[in-house]
Every structure is written in structure tokens, then in C-alpha cells.
Amino acid sequence: MKYLVILGDGMADRPIESLGNKTPLEYAKTPTMDELAAKGEIGMVHTIPDGMKPGSDTANLSVLGYDPRKYYSGRSPLEALSIGVPMKDTDVALRCNIVTLSEEEDTYEERTMIDHSASEISTEDCAVLLEAVRKELETDIYRFYLGTSYRHCLIWDHGEVVDLVQPHDILGQKIGDKLPKQKDLYDMMKKSYDILVNHSINIERKKKGLHPANSCWFWGAGTKPFLSPFEEKTHLKGAMISAVDLLKGIAVGSSMKVITVDGANGGLDTNYEGKAQAAVDVLTKDNYDFVYVHLEGPDEMGHQGSVEKKVTAIERLDSRIIKPIVEGLEAAGEDFRMVILPDHPTPICIRTHSSESVPYLLYDSTKPRTETWHYNEKEAAQTDNFIEKGHKLIEYLLQM
């Protein structure tokens, strides 16, 4: 038996008037997921422990079977693991987004958060911008490390786990009262704007109608994580397929194989087919037992507030990842159990994460059923199936 988690990041949502009061998942054309729902089981699972912030960090730890209350030490340390940052026990890691702030105001504090991803800037462009920041701001205490796209890392030697604001939570808001209370972090963010605002890359981006990547934004502070190995917990060889450093970091921390897919970028136009083929190959050719396939697109489109693009991301997940994986495993004669779900909602109306329970779809190729369900939030909530603690979902999938 092979096991899979296919996760559409932020895929869950709330009813939207322009979609006829349906959610994007309910509105999207998802024939593969609906067919699997009619042969399997749907229900709701609560992935965010009560009292914890709704984030992809806590939620994906839950889905992989790690209780966030026990294992969570911050988002950025997990991302640091992914990019090979050598963290000491006394280090604090922070996410360093390269963001877009408004430029019309006279002072940094009066500026508005326009885009937490700077139009999903490429890693190549960001490498140049981050190097400019590093030359001016890096010290023995603060060290910058390149990640992917707009997502990078700052390591603070003998630092503090300070409370910092997530940039995707304040889109369209002035940043003055959202800035760090810690003076060094505040000063570096402010200086980064002066370094980047007139950089040649940003001048060209504005000519092309793209958002300039004109400031660093620090958030997600945490200490070095300690995760028990996934194989030790489950007795299964596991692999992770994701374009996002956070998910790769969770895999590194839990001693799972990290599979890099060319062209996978965490955006709407990622390499869907490459991810699907990698999942089939690792299960059928490399003889792994478990694979976790993560798609970032629905979450990014939720943050952008784009109804149309979020629907598109969900439809592409259905037709270009789930369908070829199912067909590939069936063609190889493999028995498999698969769960499909979001990690958390990213409702279009708020453009950030929320803590509501999310719908899951569980399919067992050896035990097809005959149901009339479709896979979406509304119908999943109408069932009696509810998993209260998200980190127990993996036990249900694996029949532990």
C-alpha cells in the first residue's frame, strides 16, 4: 500500500457573492476530486490548534502528524533548515520577505503594505536585491540567507523570539504601528527601503508594470526546531514535493526525502505535471511508501484577493496533479490511500489565513464506495466525519 497527502495550500474559503455564494472550491470544475469523493469519504478536520496563529507552519505540521503544541518553534527556523542555514541553539531565525511598500509618502512609517510578495518576484532578481541589502546591513550578529522568490531568511545571533507582524495580514494598511519594537530590526527594515527603492531592478520592474521589491520585512521569529524522524513515527519512507522552503524545511527536520522539481515555483504557473510525475516516480520506481505533494498556488491567489485565479489554481490541482497521479498509480498496479485537503482557509474576503476547520477527502483504491458527495466545504461539513485534532489525520490515513 502506498500513501499520499495532496495539499492545496489555503484552498478552503468562504462563500463569495460573485460565485453565486459558493466558495472557490465549490465553484471550481474538479471532476477528479468529485469522482474520488463519490468513491471515498469526505469530512472536516481542525488543523490549527485553538489559540495558535493560523499559518502554513502549524497547519502542515499537523497534517504530517506533528502536534504543533509540542513541535512548533517558529516558522522561519523550518525554512532555514530547507536552505541549509547552519543554526546554533542560540540563534533566532526570522523570515525576510522582500515586499512592496507605497512610495508616495514622506516617511517610512506612513507607507502602506501593497504586496507581501512583490508580484511573486523571481529568485534570480531577489538574489541581486538581497545581496545589495547584505552588503550594507549584514554584521556578525545579523546574517542574511537567500531563499526562494520573495521568501528569505535572517539569522540573529543570540536573538530574541520577538512578536512580529505577518506582511500578508496587513495588505492595504499603513505600516507605522506594525513595525518591530526591537530597534535593530526596525532600523534594518527602514534602511532596506533606502537601499532598494531606486535599485535598477526596481526601476525596470516598474516600467514593466510590476510591483517594486522595495523593502525587507521581518517576521516569523523562532528557534532551532527538533522534529522526530517521520520514518521513526510511521515506519514509512517518506518524501516531500514542494516549491516552498517551509515545507522543505519540515521535510529536512523530519528526515524525509526532499524532491526538487524543475520549474516548480510556488506560483500559479508552477510545473504541475512535473510534481505529479515526481510523486508517481518516487512511489513506483524509488520504492518510497509515502509522498506529500504541496501546491502553494491557491494560497497565493487568496492573498492576492483574486477569485478567478484561486479558482484556476484549484482546477489545475485537480486536472494536472491529482488526475495524473491517480492514473499513474493505477497504471502501475499500486494500491494506495490518499487524503486531499487544504492546510487552512485563505479567504478572499480577508486575504489572509483563518482558523476554521477544512474539508478533507480520503480515498482508498482497494475499498471504493458508492456515495453522492462532491468535495467542498459545504458538503464535507454536512457529514458526521470530524477530526478534532489535525495531527491525528495521518493516523487515520495510515490506519495506525
HUURNOR-V734882 format. One record per residue. N is the residue number from 1. D_LAST is the distance of its C-alpha to the last C-alpha in Angstrom with 2 decimals. Layout:
# HUURNOR-V734882
N;D_LAST  N;D_LAST
This chain:
# HUURNOR-V734882
1;13.17  2;13.95  3;12.35  4;14.73  5;15.50  6;19.15  7;20.62  8;24.14  9;25.24  10;27.09  11;27.04  12;26.93  13;30.37  14;32.74  15;35.24  16;38.19  17;41.65  18;42.66  19;39.70  20;40.78  21;38.59  22;35.46  23;32.97  24;33.00  25;29.65  26;31.14  27;34.44  28;33.30  29;33.43  30;29.83  31;29.96  32;26.92  33;24.58  34;26.32  35;25.91  36;22.16  37;22.04  38;24.08  39;21.64  40;18.42  41;17.49  42;18.98  43;18.75  44;19.25  45;17.32  46;19.10  47;18.72  48;21.71  49;21.59  50;24.70  51;27.66  52;26.54  53;28.39  54;26.93  55;26.59  56;24.73  57;23.97  58;22.08  59;20.52  60;19.23  61;17.86  62;15.90  63;14.65  64;13.57  65;11.56  66;14.66  67;16.14  68;19.74  69;21.25  70;20.19  71;20.46  72;23.12  73;26.57  74;28.28  75;28.18  76;30.93  77;29.59  78;26.62  79;29.22  80;31.35  81;28.69  82;28.67  83;32.42  84;32.70  85;34.44  86;34.99  87;34.06  88;35.29  89;33.78  90;36.89  91;36.61  92;35.69  93;34.65  94;35.80  95;35.33  96;38.73  97;39.07  98;42.28  99;43.25  100;46.18  101;48.44  102;51.58  103;54.77  104;57.58  105;57.54  106;59.70  107;57.08  108;53.48  109;52.45  110;53.80  111;51.74  112;49.01  113;45.50  114;45.88  115;42.88  116;39.96  117;39.61  118;43.31  119;42.90  120;39.81  121;42.13  122;41.57  123;40.39  124;43.72  125;45.83  126;43.77  127;44.16  128;47.91  129;47.77  130;45.45  131;47.76  132;50.66  133;48.87  134;47.90  135;51.52  136;52.73  137;50.02  138;47.99  139;48.76  140;47.40  141;45.50  142;44.19  143;42.85  144;41.85  145;39.35  146;39.10  147;35.88  148;35.56  149;37.87  150;38.73  151;35.87  152;37.08  153;36.73  154;39.05  155;38.53  156;40.41  157;41.29  158;40.92  159;40.13  160;38.99  161;35.97  162;38.29  163;37.54  164;38.29  165;38.42  166;36.31  167;38.86  168;37.02  169;37.30  170;41.11  171;42.14  172;45.69  173;46.29  174;48.79  175;47.27  176;49.73  177;47.69  178;44.39  179;45.52  180;44.27  181;46.03  182;45.84  183;49.16  184;48.21  185;45.43  186;47.78  187;50.59  188;48.56  189;47.33  190;50.92  191;52.36  192;49.83  193;51.32  194;54.78  195;53.56  196;51.79  197;53.77  198;56.53  199;54.64  200;55.73  201;52.23  202;52.18  203;55.69  204;54.63  205;51.49  206;53.66  207;56.06  208;53.22  209;52.14  210;48.98  211;48.06  212;49.29  213;46.81  214;49.04  215;47.12  216;44.27  217;41.94  218;39.80  219;36.63  220;33.04  221;34.05  222;31.56  223;31.15  224;29.40  225;25.59  226;23.24  227;19.67  228;17.33  229;16.62  230;13.81  231;13.43  232;13.41  233;10.51  234;8.29  235;10.46  236;11.63  237;15.28  238;15.71  239;18.95  240;20.57  241;23.39  242;25.49  243;29.16  244;28.62  245;28.92  246;26.53  247;23.56  248;24.87  249;25.17  250;21.58  251;20.77  252;23.42  253;22.27  254;18.68  255;20.18  256;19.14  257;21.80  258;24.14  259;25.78  260;29.20  261;30.57  262;34.35  263;35.55  264;32.36  265;33.85  266;31.82  267;34.49  268;35.20  269;36.66  270;33.89  271;33.13  272;30.68  273;31.16  274;30.71  275;27.30  276;26.21  277;27.64  278;26.08  279;22.58  280;23.38  281;25.04  282;22.39  283;19.85  284;22.48  285;25.10  286;23.56  287;20.49  288;17.98  289;14.39  290;13.99  291;16.85  292;17.62  293;20.93  294;22.85  295;26.12  296;28.44  297;31.15  298;30.39  299;30.30  300;33.56  301;35.25  302;34.24  303;35.85  304;38.89  305;39.16  306;39.48  307;38.37  308;39.41  309;37.65  310;34.36  311;34.48  312;35.32  313;32.40  314;29.96  315;31.79  316;31.68  317;27.92  318;27.71  319;30.36  320;30.30  321;26.67  322;24.33  323;26.71  324;27.43  325;23.82  326;22.98  327;26.23  328;25.73  329;22.37  330;23.82  331;26.98  332;25.15  333;23.44  334;19.89  335;17.01  336;14.99  337;12.75  338;14.45  339;14.69  340;18.25  341;19.46  342;21.96  343;21.26  344;24.05  345;27.22  346;30.41  347;32.95  348;36.19  349;38.22  350;37.35  351;36.54  352;33.87  353;30.32  354;29.39  355;26.58  356;25.94  357;22.53  358;21.92  359;21.05  360;17.96  361;17.88  362;14.84  363;15.98  364;14.68  365;17.60  366;16.90  367;16.97  368;19.80  369;21.05  370;24.51  371;24.77  372;27.56  373;25.79  374;26.73  375;24.62  376;26.25  377;26.19  378;28.40  379;26.58  380;23.07  381;24.54  382;25.98  383;22.71  384;21.01  385;17.72  386;17.36  387;14.74  388;16.84  389;15.21  390;14.79  391;12.61  392;9.77  393;10.18  394;8.34  395;4.95  396;6.57  397;7.89  398;5.36  399;3.80  400;0.00
